[in-house]
Amino acid sequence: MVLSISLLSSALAQHTPLSIRLLPEDDERGLNGPQHNFDFLAPGVGGDNYKSAGFFGQNLRPYLAGNPQALAHLDDYRRQKTLFLIDRLVAVGAFGLYGQQILGNGERQYFNSTQQVAIGVFAASMLASTVINRNTNSHLQRAVTAYNTGLAHHRIWPRLLPEAMGLGASPTGQPLLALRWALR
């Protein structure tokens, strides 16, 4: 019975008119996808009236306001985009320092100690960029999914979901499943 209810609620989530829908190209972005803004259809809006979510997802935040799980994913998206900007600034700064050192002493130098550090910082920045960009898009997609799932369950089911799960051991050494609920 629980399985049939969960299948029915997931089917309703796909057809809920008050759900948020991403642009089909944005919905299909996977890991390491392009880092441009997402477009979405607001709840209750039809047709091709897609709006930009903004660089940090700020235009999507008012629609997710009643869902703490969706807002947590949106905050993760904003954090990743902030790290992305910081990483770009570090890369451009390191590249600029390297270029400034070429003619810094009146003669051309291409591999002095300052330039070696700048090349190292630039390479580390490029490596960090791949790690930062890996899951950035999935955070916004999870935010929209959490919002739409909350609608499908009429906001009752998320209250019944455990806050945390884990494994523990009893005094006799038997494994135990630990569930924790928080009052909302």
Secondary structure, DSSP 8 states (H G I E B T S, - for coil): -HHHHHHHHHHHHHH-TTS-EE-HHHHT--TT---S--EEE-TT--TT--EE--TTSTTTGGGGTT-HHHHHHHHHHHHHHHHHHHHHHHHHHHHHHHHHHHSTTSS--SS-HHHHHHHHHHHHHHHHHHHHHHSHHHHHHHHHHHHHHHHHTTTTHHHHS-SEEEEEE-TTS-EEEEEE----
